[in-house]
Amino acid sequence: MKCYSDPKRDAVGVCTKCGKAVCPEEAVVINGKLYCKECAEKVKEEEAHPKKLHKSVRNRMLGGVCGGIGEYLNIDPTVVRIIFVLLIFIPRGALIVFLLYLLLWIIMPEGE
């Protein structure tokens, strides 16, 4: 297996996060897992600043609840909104979804 940055050299392994073949000088081991330099920086940043569930400031339509859930789960907030709408069509779902959204709107902190 050859390195992604230098195809003439042999790789020491594959990055756990992105799957690229890693050269020895670009390999970083964190908690027993091998990462490339780019992914290692992202992992260190995530460990330094863990994700928190909050209302979104950027992806806000009504209260920012679906946007915040989408940002927390790293998915498009539109998908979360569609799920909320689909849950309305379950028997008694409209009341449950409304109360859940209202509760989340009240208790979720405002994002930065």
N, C-alpha and C positions, 0 to 999 in steps of 0.2 A: 504494500500500500504506500502510495506516494503522498507527500505533503500537499495541501491545497495551495500554499503560497510559493512553494518551490518544487515543481513536479520531478526534479532530478534527485531529490532526497527522499529517504524513507521516513515514514511517519512513526511516531511512538504509540499512537492510538487515535481514537476518534472522540471529538468533543461531545460531551453528554447532552448539551443543549442544542447545538446546531447541526451536529453530525459531520462536520468537516474533519478531514485527516490532519493531525496536528504534528508539526515539527518539534524536536526536543526543546529548542529555545523559546517556542511559543506556547508550550504546554504549562498549564497551571492546575495544580491539584487543590481542590477545596472540599473538605469533609470526605476525602477518599474518592472523589469524582474528578475526572479529567475534563478540563475546559480549554478552549482557545483563549487568547488574551482578551478578545472582544467580549466573549460571553462571560469570562471571569469578572470583568469590570461590571457587567450587568448584575451578576449574582451578588457581588460585594455591595453594590448599590441597593439591591433588594433587601439584603440582610441588614444594612444600615438604616434603611427607611422602609419598614414593613408596611404592607398595604393596609389601609383602614377603610371601612365602609362609611361613605359619606354621600350627601347629596351633591350632585354635579353642578358646577358653575358653568361649564362649557357646553354640556349636552343636556340642557334644561328645556323642557317643553311646558310642563305644568309646575311641578315642584322640584324636579331634579332627581326624583327617586329612581326612576328607571335608568337614567343616565349614570347615576352613581353606582347602581348594581352592575350595569354594563362595564363601567370602568374597573370595578373591583374584580369582575370575572374575566376581564380582557376580551369581551365580545362587544359587538356593535349594539349600542343602546336600542336601536330599532328592533332587534331580535327580542330584547326584554319587553319592549312595549307590545310587540305582537303576541308574546306569551301571555301578558296581562290581559289583552283583549280576548284571546282564545279562552282563557279561564272564565271569562264572563258567561260563556255559553254552557258551562257545566251547570246542572241543576243547583240552584241556590248559590252559584258561583259569583253572580254579580254583587251580592251583598258581601260575601267573603272577600272578594277582590277589592271592593270599595273600602271596607274596614281595614284590610291589610295595608293598602296604599295610604290611607289616612294615618294609620298608626306609624308607618315608616316615615311619612312626611313630618310627623311630630317628633319622633325620637331620633331620627338620623341627624347627625351634626352637619352643618354647612361645610362644604369643601373649601380648599384653599384656592 
